[in-house]
């Protein structure tokens, strides 16, 4: 049951981080360059949810005893 919970938390974090990346892509048509975009998302905490969520999903899948 713990691995299922870990998987679901990881999935939620990955979805939240992915949606945040997509939302911040709206800055590109406003005249922000790609370099400025990547520098901006590098400083945002919620953008780190995507890699953290993917890491939790990978851990839950590989450590699952079934």
HUJO-V718978 format. One record per residue. N is the residue number from 0. RES is the residue in one small letter. PHI is phi in radians with two decimals (none if undefined). PSI is psi in degrees with one decimal (NA if undefined). Layout:
<<N:RES:PHI:PSI> <N:RES:PHI:PSI>>
This chain:
<<0:x:none:-32.3> <1:x:-1.14:-36.8> <2:x:-1.24:-32.7> <3:x:-1.16:-42.4> <4:x:-1.13:-42.5> <5:x:-1.07:-41.3> <6:x:-1.10:-44.5> <7:x:-1.19:-38.5> <8:x:-1.13:-43.1> <9:x:-1.08:-40.4> <10:x:-1.13:-43.4> <11:x:-1.10:-42.5> <12:x:-1.15:-40.4> <13:x:-1.13:-41.1> <14:x:-1.15:-43.4> <15:x:-1.08:-45.2> <16:x:-1.17:-40.0> <17:x:-1.13:-41.1> <18:x:-1.13:-36.4> <19:x:-1.13:-42.4> <20:x:-1.02:-44.3> <21:x:-1.17:-41.1> <22:x:-1.10:-40.9> <23:x:-1.27:-13.1> <24:x:-1.16:-15.5> <25:x:-1.17:-12.7> <26:x:-1.30:-22.8> <27:x:-1.09:-48.4> <28:x:-1.17:-17.0> <29:x:-1.41:0.3> <30:x:1.86:8.3> <31:x:-1.51:134.3> <32:x:-1.33:167.0> <33:x:-1.13:-36.2> <34:x:-1.14:-44.3> <35:x:-1.12:-35.2> <36:x:-1.08:-48.4> <37:x:-1.18:-34.5> <38:x:-1.17:-35.1> <39:x:-1.19:-48.0> <40:x:-1.26:-19.4> <41:x:-1.15:-29.5> <42:x:-1.64:0.9> <43:x:-1.69:128.0> <44:x:-1.12:-40.9> <45:x:-1.20:-15.5> <46:x:-1.34:-16.6> <47:x:-1.45:-4.2> <48:x:-1.20:-33.1> <49:x:-1.11:-55.2> <50:x:-1.15:-34.2> <51:x:-1.13:-43.9> <52:x:-1.11:-41.4> <53:x:-1.12:-37.8> <54:x:-1.11:-42.6> <55:x:-1.13:-38.4> <56:x:-1.11:-44.7> <57:x:-1.10:-41.8> <58:x:-1.10:-44.0> <59:x:-1.13:-36.3> <60:x:-1.27:-44.7> <61:x:-1.36:-25.1> <62:x:-1.61:-7.7> <63:x:-1.09:125.7> <64:x:-1.38:8.2> <65:x:-1.87:NA>>
